[in-house]
Amino acid sequence: MNSGNTPPQSRPEDPGVPPTDKGKMALAAVLLLIPIVVLLWVPHYAKVEPTLLGFPFFFWYQFLWVFICSALTWTAYKLTLSARGRTTHKVGEDR
């Protein structure tokens, strides 16, 4: 009979799940948060000068972030893949 005061029994590790590098996952999360924070902070880029090819700073700065976001997302994706390590099964294959 369990009185409810006993600690839960530890479960054995699932042998099919590779260990995850939490540091790399945290870094990937930070990389994904950077564009959100920067683009939500509108007062720092809500200005006209400097212009680029006649475009006010407000517009070309946000357009620049399209490419920066792509690079950050790709980097976070690669970090996530490397953080999960290698598995012994292929995609779509039953374990």
N, C-alpha and C positions, 0 to 999 in steps of 0.2 A: 504494500500500500504506500502510495506516495503522498507525503504530507504537504507537498508544495514548497517546502523549504530546501529541497535538494537541488544542486545545480544541474542544468541540463547536461545530458551526456553528449560528448563531442562526437560529431559524425565523421566518419573516415572521409578523406579527400576523394573526390571523384577522379579516377585515374584518366578519364577522357578529357578533362578540362586542364589546359596548360596553365602554369602560373602567370600572373599578370604583373608587369612592372608598373607599380602605382605611381612612381615618379614621372614616367613618360606619359601616363594617362593624365596626370595633373597638368603637365606641361601642354599637352594637347588641348585640355580644357581652357587653359589660359590663352592659348593662341586663338581659340574660337571666341573667347570673350572680348579680346582686344577690339575688333571692329565694331562690336555692339556698343561698347563703352564709348569709343571715339566718336562714332556717328550719332550717338544719342546726346553727346555734349555739343549741341548746336552753337552756343555762343562763341566757341573758339574758332569756328570757321564761317560764321555769318557776317562776312564782310566782302567788299568789292575788290580791294587791292590785296595782293598783286594779281594782275590779270595775266592770262596765258592765251596767246593768239586771239585776243579780244574777249575771251570769256572771263567773267568775274570769278574770283577765287571760290566763292560759294559753290559754283557749278563744277569747275574742273577739279576741285579738291574731292568732291563726292565721286566724280567719275574715276579719279585716281584710285579711290578705295575699292572700286570693282576689281581691279587687278591685284591690289594688296590682299583683299579678302580671298581671292582665288588662290593666291600663293600660301596664305595662312591655312586655308582649308586643306590644301594638298599636303602641306607639312604635317598638319594634325592627323590626317589620314595615314600617312606613312608612319608617324609616331605610334599611332594606335595599332597598326599592323605589327610593328616591331615590339611593342609592349606585350602583345599577347603571345609571343613566341610561336613556335611551330607545333602543329598538331600532327597526329599520326594518320588522320583520315583526310580524305579529299572532300571537296564541296559536293553535297548531294549524296554522299556515301553514308550508309548506316554504320553506326558504331557497333 
